[in-house]
């Protein structure tokens, strides 16, 4: 009898590698893996081979950096997107793109379900579940971690028993999500708000003591609300964002630590590293001050906050966000310079 198929968002790490075997065993489904490059620094080489070795019947790898920059980061810049006035929704905006690709692959493969690796206490489960169901209500959404009863030791034991490769390197105490727009770091000592953030958390930004003594000035050119050039040289969107990220990070720009209201009702101390978004959003906001009327700015300030909250809550494909986009886009016609 032909088995049902499930498309798994696959990172190549221990959790999603276990999911390939677990979905085969627990759901008796054929597994198709899907991986996106959205600008994370993590090495993606070897992910496809690992998926095949685990028994996946097909694998899809997407270089989605340009699509992510133009279709997701650029709208966030136009909206000056800062959730709670602080967090530039870096992880939030990558989820609808990943969900979109999962649905596209599922439809191409005639799969009955999609699966993701989100836990039951984070925001990402909401973002994935809502977006997938909005794009294709017929697809079943499976979240193995919400069903697992393992602690970390039990997880490693299960992996070994089921021939899932277990990394031999020491495991980081942090959970890190990374893309072109920012790094999100949580877990370990970071769960204690009364404890300062350790220096080993930071990767893209220099400590102030190690930054250059002399300032560095950059010239960012915008066209209708989006950055198009750096120091009078035009770049592809993802290239420009990375160049700004590297320059700003070298000068210690882009460290965020704040208390955040999660979608699921928790308050948590969140730590982010966002040199490009902090630089580009501030530049965009200043340019808007030069070209928008007083009343446009007043309304846009309110709309921007609603946009960031909607995206944070997983409403990327909601008509409500489309309405917010309509006003924001109408204000950007003269945001050039």
C-alpha positions in Angstrom: 0.0 0.0 0.0 1.3 3.4 -0.9 2.4 5.5 2.1 1.3 9.1 2.8 4.0 11.7 2.5 5.1 14.4 4.8 7.4 17.4 4.0 9.7 18.2 6.9 11.5 21.6 7.5 15.0 20.1 7.9 18.0 21.9 9.4 20.3 18.9 9.5 20.6 19.2 13.3 19.9 16.4 15.9 16.2 17.3 16.4 15.1 17.4 12.8 17.3 14.4 11.9 15.5 12.5 14.6 12.2 13.6 13.1 13.0 11.9 9.8 13.2 8.5 11.6 10.4 9.3 14.1 7.9 10.3 11.4 8.7 7.1 9.5 8.2 5.0 12.6 5.3 6.8 14.4 3.3 8.0 11.4 4.4 5.3 8.9 4.9 8.1 6.4 7.5 8.7 3.6 9.5 11.8 4.5 10.6 14.6 2.1 13.1 17.1 3.6 13.2 20.8 2.8 16.0 23.3 3.7 16.2 27.0 3.1 19.3 29.2 3.1 18.0 32.6 4.4 21.4 33.9 5.2 22.3 31.9 8.2 26.1 31.5 8.7 25.6 27.9 9.7 27.2 25.5 7.2 24.6 23.9 5.0 27.0 21.6 3.1 26.2 17.9 3.6 22.6 18.5 4.7 21.2 16.8 1.6 23.4 13.7 2.0 22.4 13.4 5.7 18.7 13.5 4.7 19.2 10.7 2.1 21.2 8.7 4.6 18.3 8.9 7.1 15.9 7.5 4.6 14.2 10.6 3.1 12.7 9.8 -0.3 13.4 13.3 -1.6 15.2 16.5 -0.6 14.7 20.1 -1.6 17.3 22.8 -0.9 16.5 26.5 -1.7 18.9 29.4 -1.8 16.3 31.9 -0.6 18.5 34.8 0.5 17.4 37.1 -2.3 13.7 36.2 -1.9 14.0 36.7 1.8 15.6 40.1 1.4 13.2 41.5 -1.2 10.0 39.9 -0.1 10.3 39.9 3.7 13.1 42.2 4.9 12.3 45.1 2.6 8.7 45.3 3.8 10.0 45.2 7.4 12.2 48.2 6.6 9.4 50.1 5.1 7.3 49.4 8.2 10.2 50.3 10.6 9.3 47.0 12.1 10.2 46.9 15.8 8.0 44.7 18.0 7.5 46.4 21.4 9.5 49.2 19.9 12.7 47.1 20.2 12.8 43.7 18.4 13.2 43.9 14.5 11.2 40.7 14.0 14.1 38.9 12.4 13.0 35.4 13.2 9.4 36.3 12.8 9.7 37.2 9.1 11.6 34.1 8.1 8.9 31.7 9.2 6.2 32.6 6.6 8.8 32.1 3.9 9.8 28.7 5.2 6.1 27.8 5.6 5.4 28.9 2.0 8.2 26.7 0.7 7.0 23.7 2.7 3.5 24.1 1.2 4.9 24.5 -2.3 6.9 21.3 -2.0 4.0 19.5 -0.4 1.8 20.5 -3.3 4.4 19.4 -5.9 4.9 16.1 -4.2 1.2 15.5 -3.5 2.0 15.2 0.2 -0.6 14.9 2.9 1.2 16.7 5.7 4.1 19.0 6.6 6.2 18.9 9.8 8.3 21.4 11.7 10.6 21.3 14.7 8.9 24.0 17.0 8.3 23.4 20.6 5.1 24.0 22.5 6.2 27.1 24.4 7.6 29.3 21.6 6.1 31.7 19.1 7.3 29.8 16.0 4.7 27.1 16.3 2.0 29.7 15.9 3.7 31.3 12.9 4.1 28.0 11.1 0.7 26.5 12.0 -1.3 29.6 11.0 0.6 30.3 7.7 0.6 26.7 6.6 -3.2 26.3 7.2 -3.9 29.6 5.6 -2.0 28.6 2.4 -3.4 25.1 2.3 -6.1 24.1 4.8 -6.0 20.5 3.6 -2.5 19.8 4.8 -2.0 18.2 8.2 0.6 19.9 10.4 2.7 17.7 12.6 5.0 19.1 15.3 7.0 16.1 16.7 8.5 18.0 19.6 5.0 18.8 21.0 4.4 15.0 21.1 7.8 13.8 22.3 8.3 12.9 26.0 12.1 12.9 25.8 14.5 14.9 28.0 17.8 15.6 26.2 19.5 12.5 27.5 16.5 10.3 26.4 16.6 12.0 23.1 20.3 11.2 22.5 19.6 7.6 23.6 16.7 7.3 21.1 18.8 8.7 18.4 21.6 6.2 18.9 19.1 3.3 19.0 17.7 4.4 15.7 20.9 5.1 13.9 20.6 8.9 13.9 24.1 10.6 14.0 24.7 12.3 17.3 27.2 15.2 17.2 30.3 14.5 19.2 31.1 18.1 19.8 30.1 19.8 23.1 26.6 21.1 22.7 26.0 24.9 23.1 23.8 25.8 26.1 22.0 28.3 23.9 19.3 27.9 21.2 20.2 30.1 18.3 18.2 31.1 15.3 20.0 33.0 12.6 19.2 34.6 9.3 20.3 37.6 7.2 18.3 40.1 9.4 19.5 38.9 12.8 20.4 36.3 15.4 18.1 35.2 18.2 19.8 33.6 21.2 18.0 32.0 24.1 18.3 29.3 26.7 20.8 28.5 29.5 21.7 31.4 31.7 19.8 33.8 29.5 16.6 32.5 31.0 17.5 34.4 34.2 16.9 38.1 33.7 18.8 39.1 36.8 22.0 37.7 35.3 24.1 39.7 32.7 24.4 38.3 29.2 27.7 36.5 28.9 30.1 37.6 26.2 30.1 34.2 24.5 26.5 34.9 23.3 27.7 37.5 20.8 29.0 36.6 17.4 28.3 39.4 14.9 29.1 42.4 17.1 32.3 43.5 18.8 32.6 44.4 22.5 33.0 48.2 22.8 36.5 47.8 24.1 37.4 46.0 20.9 35.8 48.4 18.4 37.8 50.8 16.3 38.8 54.1 17.9 37.9 56.1 14.8 34.2 56.3 13.6 33.3 55.0 10.2 30.7 56.7 8.0 28.6 54.9 5.4 26.2 56.4 2.9 23.0 54.4 2.4 20.9 55.1 -0.7 17.1 54.4 -0.6 14.6 54.2 -3.4 10.9 54.3 -2.5 11.6 53.1 1.0 14.2 50.3 0.4 18.0 50.4 0.5 19.6 50.1 -2.9 23.1 51.4 -2.6 26.0 51.6 -0.1 28.6 54.4 -0.6 27.1 55.1 -4.0 27.6 51.5 -5.2 24.5 49.4 -5.9 24.3 45.9 -4.6 21.8 43.0 -4.6 19.5 43.3 -1.6 21.1 40.4 0.4 24.6 41.6 -0.4 23.9 45.1 0.8 22.3 43.9 4.0 25.3 41.7 4.8 27.8 44.5 4.1 25.9 46.8 6.5 25.7 44.0 9.1 29.4 43.4 9.0 30.3 47.1 9.1 27.9 48.0 11.9 28.8 44.9 13.9 32.5 45.7 13.8 31.6 48.9 15.7 29.5 47.2 18.3 26.1 48.2 16.9 23.1 45.9 17.2 23.0 44.2 20.6 19.5 44.0 22.1 18.4 42.5 25.4 14.8 43.1 26.6 11.7 41.5 28.2 9.3 40.3 25.6 5.7 39.4 25.6 5.4 36.1 23.6 2.4 35.1 21.6 1.7 32.2 23.9 1.4 34.4 27.0 4.9 34.1 28.4 7.2 37.0 29.4 10.8 36.1 28.6 14.2 37.8 28.5 15.2 37.8 24.8 18.6 38.5 23.4 19.2 39.5 19.8 22.1 40.6 17.6 20.8 42.8 14.8 23.5 45.2 13.4 22.0 45.5 9.9 18.4 46.0 11.0 19.3 48.5 13.7 21.3 50.6 11.2 18.9 50.4 8.2 15.7 51.0 10.2 17.2 54.0 11.9 18.4 55.4 8.6 15.0 54.8 7.0 13.1 56.5 9.8 15.3 59.6 9.6 14.7 59.8 5.8 11.0 59.5 6.4 11.2 62.5 8.7 12.4 64.5 5.8 9.8 63.6 3.2 6.5 62.7 5.0 4.0 65.2 6.3 3.4 65.5 10.0 0.1 63.7 9.8 1.5 60.9 7.6 4.1 60.3 10.2 1.6 60.3 13.1 -0.5 57.7 11.4 2.4 55.7 10.1 3.9 55.4 13.6 0.7 53.7 14.7 0.5 51.5 11.6 4.1 50.5 11.9 3.6 49.2 15.4 0.5 47.3 14.3 2.4 45.8 11.4 5.3 44.6 13.7 2.8 43.1 16.1 0.8 41.3 13.4 4.0 39.8 11.9 5.3 38.8 15.3 2.0 37.0 16.0 2.2 35.0 12.7 -0.3 37.0 10.6 1.9 37.4 7.5 -0.8 36.1 5.1 -3.7 37.7 7.0 -5.8 40.3 5.0 -5.3 42.6 8.0 -1.6 42.8 7.2 -2.3 43.4 3.6 -4.4 46.4 4.6 -1.5 47.7 6.7 0.9 47.1 3.8 -1.4 49.2 1.5 -1.0 52.3 3.7 2.7 51.8 4.4 3.5 51.4 0.7 1.5 54.5 -0.2 3.8 56.5 2.1 7.0 55.3 0.5 6.7 56.8 -2.9 8.9 59.8 -2.0 11.2 58.0 0.5 14.1 58.2 -1.8 17.6 59.7 -1.2 
